[in-house]
Amino acid sequence: MKHVKKAHRTRLATAGAVVALGLAGAGAYSASAGGEQADAPVAATGAATAHTASADRLTIAAATKAARAALDAAEAENQRVTVAVVDRDGNTLVTLRGDGAGPQSPESAERKAYTAVAWNAPTSVLAGRLAQAPHLKDIPGTLFLGGGAPVTASGAPVAGIGVAGAPSGDLDEKFARAGVAALEK
């Protein structure tokens, strides 16, 4: 038993030394999200720009404005809904759950918003495509019911707005479009 413990400790010590040597040879890295080398220039010029891209992003202020407009439109018609705004990558930026909205509505709103931005189309249009491609509904995170609307900039999707909780997808989508319209003003 002692031999096994010693062999195990030796392997751990050897592995630690190999990792330490590997890191020393790789150079020091900063703790920034980008993982740049500490001694590398922050802004590269020339060829490095051919390997980068930029994309329009909806600000938190704009997402909040859109969500508030959608929720206000629903409340004006006495509907109890949840509104979610997601970014181009499907990450939730803002969720507003109206008074009395059902417990299923936050997740449904997020999934509708994600579906709208992922396909750059209103979810009511996408729901109609299920007859020709029923497997679409199996894609994780999506919900092919009316209530989602994409937000675009220069023709490209930058966000999605999803609304859930009204008695019909048509109403949900009407409120989502009110959120998109608020951004166009």
Secondary structure by P-SEA (a helix, b strand, c coil): caaaaaaaaaaaaaaaaaaaaaaaaacccccccccccccccccccccccccbbbbbbbcaaaaaaaaaaaaaaaaaacccbbbbbbcccccccbbbbccccccccaaaaaaaaaaaaaccccaaaaaaaccccccccccccccccccbbbbbccccccbbbbbcccccaaaaaaaaaaaaaaaac
